[in-house]
Amino acid sequence: MAVELRFKGFKCSEAKVARLMKDNGIRAQRKEHFKVTTDSKHNEPISPNLLNQDFKAEAPKRKWVSDLTYIWTLQGWLYLTIILDLFDRRIVGWALSERMHSQVTTIAALEDAVRREHPAPGLIFHSDQGKQYADKEFRKLLRKHKMIQSMSGKGLSACDLPARCGAGTAHRQAIAMTMPWQRVFSEP
C-alpha cells in the first residue's frame, strides 16, 4: 500500500500507512498472483536430459541452465528469463519482457549471455520443456553457437532447480525494489 501511495505522489512511510490502516480497521487483502510459465504442450521436439541432475561443472562455460519466471507489477505481468552458469552459479544472461514470446524471453537472454561470455562449442544448455526453449528460432541460435540442448523430463522441476533458484532470487530482488518496474524496463 505504501509503495502504491508513493508511486501516486504521496509522501508516507510503511509504518505510517500500517498505523493508519490499523486505526481505521483496514486490513490488507493479499491477492495471489500466479502465472504458468511452462507450456510443454507443443509439437516441437524434446531434447534428451543430458544433465541427469548433475549440477556440477568442472569449469565455467560448460553447463548453463535457464528458467523463465514472472513478476507481477501494477502494470501487469513481466517475464524474467535467466541463464545461470553451473560452475559458479552466476547469472550470465537475462531478459525481461512484457510478453512471453521466445524472441523477447529465451532468445534475448541467450543473446545476452553469448555477448557477455563468448562460450566455446560444446556447452550444454539445460532448461525445462517449455515452448520458448523448444522454439525453432531458439534451437537455431543454439546450433549457431554450437551449444548442445538438454531438457528436463516432463514434471521434473528439480532437473532445472539451480535455474529456478537463480530466477527466484532475481524475482525477489525485483519485487523488493522501490522504483516501479515500468519506469525501469520498457519494450519498444
C-alpha positions as CSV (number, residue, x, y, z in Angstrom):
1,M,0.0,0.0,0.0
2,A,2.8,2.4,0.9
3,V,4.6,1.7,-2.3
4,E,1.5,2.4,-4.4
5,L,0.8,5.6,-2.4
6,R,4.4,6.8,-3.0
7,F,4.0,5.9,-6.7
8,K,0.9,8.1,-6.8
9,G,2.9,11.0,-5.3
10,F,2.0,10.8,-1.6
11,K,4.8,11.1,1.0
12,C,4.4,8.3,3.5
13,S,6.3,5.5,5.3
14,E,5.2,1.9,5.6
15,A,4.9,2.3,9.3
16,K,2.6,5.3,9.0
17,V,0.4,3.5,6.4
18,A,0.3,0.4,8.7
19,R,-0.7,2.5,11.7
20,L,-3.4,4.4,9.8
21,M,-4.8,1.2,8.4
22,K,-4.9,-0.4,11.9
23,D,-6.5,2.7,13.4
24,N,-9.3,2.5,10.8
25,G,-9.8,-1.2,10.9
26,I,-8.4,-1.7,7.4
27,R,-6.6,-5.0,6.7
28,A,-4.6,-5.7,3.6
29,Q,-6.0,-8.4,1.4
30,R,-3.2,-10.1,-0.5
31,K,-4.2,-11.1,-3.9
32,E,-2.4,-14.1,-5.1
33,H,-0.9,-13.7,-8.5
34,F,0.0,-16.9,-10.3
35,K,1.1,-17.4,-13.9
36,V,2.0,-20.6,-15.6
37,T,5.2,-20.1,-17.5
38,T,6.0,-23.6,-18.7
39,D,3.8,-24.7,-21.7
40,S,5.1,-28.1,-22.6
41,K,2.0,-28.9,-24.7
42,H,3.6,-28.2,-28.1
43,N,4.6,-30.2,-31.1
44,E,8.2,-29.3,-31.1
45,P,10.9,-32.0,-30.4
46,I,12.1,-32.5,-26.9
47,S,15.8,-32.8,-26.3
48,P,17.2,-35.5,-24.0
49,N,18.2,-34.8,-20.4
50,L,22.0,-34.6,-20.6
51,L,22.4,-33.3,-17.1
52,N,20.5,-36.0,-15.2
53,Q,20.7,-33.8,-12.1
54,D,24.4,-33.4,-12.3
55,F,24.5,-29.8,-11.3
56,K,28.3,-29.6,-11.1
57,A,30.6,-28.1,-13.8
58,E,34.3,-28.6,-13.8
59,A,34.9,-25.2,-15.4
60,P,32.9,-22.1,-16.5
61,K,31.0,-22.1,-19.7
62,R,30.5,-25.8,-19.8
63,K,26.9,-26.1,-18.4
64,W,24.3,-23.4,-18.4
65,V,20.8,-23.8,-17.0
66,S,17.9,-21.5,-17.7
67,D,14.4,-20.7,-16.4
68,L,11.6,-18.3,-17.1
69,T,9.7,-16.8,-14.2
70,Y,7.1,-14.0,-13.9
71,I,6.8,-10.8,-11.9
72,W,3.5,-9.1,-11.1
73,T,3.6,-5.3,-11.3
74,L,0.9,-2.6,-11.2
75,Q,1.0,-2.6,-15.0
76,G,0.7,-6.3,-15.4
77,W,3.0,-9.3,-15.8
78,L,6.7,-9.1,-16.7
79,Y,8.6,-12.2,-17.7
80,L,12.1,-12.7,-16.5
81,T,14.4,-15.3,-18.2
82,I,17.7,-16.0,-16.6
83,I,20.7,-18.2,-17.7
84,L,22.9,-19.5,-14.9
85,D,26.4,-21.0,-15.2
86,L,26.6,-24.1,-13.1
87,F,30.3,-23.7,-12.4
88,D,29.9,-20.6,-10.1
89,R,26.1,-20.2,-10.1
90,R,26.5,-16.7,-11.7
91,I,23.7,-15.3,-13.9
92,V,25.4,-14.9,-17.3
93,G,22.4,-13.7,-19.3
94,W,18.9,-12.4,-18.7
95,A,16.0,-10.8,-20.4
96,L,12.9,-9.0,-19.1
97,S,9.8,-8.7,-21.2
98,E,6.1,-7.9,-21.1
99,R,5.4,-10.8,-23.5
100,M,6.2,-14.5,-23.2
101,H,7.3,-14.9,-26.8
102,S,10.7,-16.7,-27.3
103,Q,12.1,-13.7,-29.3
104,V,12.0,-11.5,-26.2
105,T,12.5,-14.1,-23.5
106,T,14.8,-17.1,-24.2
107,I,16.4,-15.8,-27.4
108,A,17.1,-12.4,-25.9
109,A,18.6,-14.0,-22.7
110,L,20.8,-16.3,-24.8
111,E,22.0,-13.5,-27.0
112,D,22.8,-11.5,-23.8
113,A,24.8,-14.5,-22.3
114,V,26.7,-15.1,-25.6
115,R,27.6,-11.5,-25.9
116,R,28.9,-11.4,-22.3
117,E,30.6,-14.8,-22.1
118,H,31.7,-16.0,-25.6
119,P,31.2,-19.7,-24.8
120,A,33.2,-22.4,-26.5
121,P,31.5,-25.0,-28.7
122,G,30.0,-28.0,-26.8
123,L,28.4,-26.0,-23.9
124,I,25.3,-27.9,-22.6
125,F,22.3,-25.6,-22.3
126,H,19.7,-27.1,-20.0
127,S,16.1,-26.0,-19.5
128,D,12.5,-27.2,-19.0
129,Q,10.4,-28.4,-22.0
130,G,8.6,-25.1,-22.3
131,K,7.7,-23.9,-25.8
132,Q,10.1,-20.9,-25.6
133,Y,13.0,-23.3,-25.2
134,A,11.6,-25.7,-27.9
135,D,11.1,-22.9,-30.4
136,K,12.7,-23.4,-33.8
137,E,14.4,-20.0,-33.7
138,F,15.8,-20.6,-30.2
139,R,17.2,-24.0,-31.3
140,K,18.7,-22.4,-34.4
141,L,20.5,-19.9,-32.2
142,L,21.9,-22.8,-30.0
143,R,23.2,-24.5,-33.2
144,K,24.7,-21.3,-34.4
145,H,26.8,-21.1,-31.2
146,K,27.4,-24.9,-31.3
147,M,25.6,-25.5,-28.0
148,I,24.0,-28.8,-27.1
149,Q,20.5,-28.6,-25.8
150,S,19.3,-30.6,-22.8
151,M,15.8,-30.6,-21.3
152,S,14.4,-31.9,-18.1
153,G,11.9,-34.6,-18.1
154,K,8.2,-33.6,-18.0
155,G,7.2,-32.8,-14.5
156,L,10.8,-33.0,-13.2
157,S,11.1,-29.5,-11.8
158,A,14.2,-30.5,-9.8
159,C,16.1,-31.0,-13.0
160,D,16.4,-27.3,-13.5
161,L,16.4,-26.4,-9.8
162,P,19.6,-24.2,-9.9
163,A,18.0,-22.0,-12.6
164,R,14.7,-21.9,-10.7
165,C,16.6,-20.8,-7.6
166,G,18.5,-18.1,-9.5
167,A,15.3,-16.9,-11.1
168,G,13.6,-16.9,-7.7
169,T,16.4,-14.8,-6.2
170,A,16.2,-12.3,-9.1
171,H,12.4,-12.3,-8.8
172,R,12.6,-11.4,-5.0
173,Q,15.2,-8.7,-5.6
174,A,13.0,-7.2,-8.4
175,I,9.9,-7.1,-6.1
176,A,12.0,-5.5,-3.3
177,M,12.9,-2.6,-5.4
178,T,11.1,0.6,-4.6
179,M,11.3,2.1,-8.1
180,P,8.3,1.0,-10.2
181,W,9.4,-1.6,-12.8
182,Q,7.5,0.1,-15.6
183,R,9.9,3.0,-15.4
184,V,13.0,0.8,-15.4
185,F,12.2,-1.6,-18.1
186,S,10.1,-0.9,-21.2
187,E,9.9,-2.5,-24.6
188,P,9.7,-0.5,-27.8
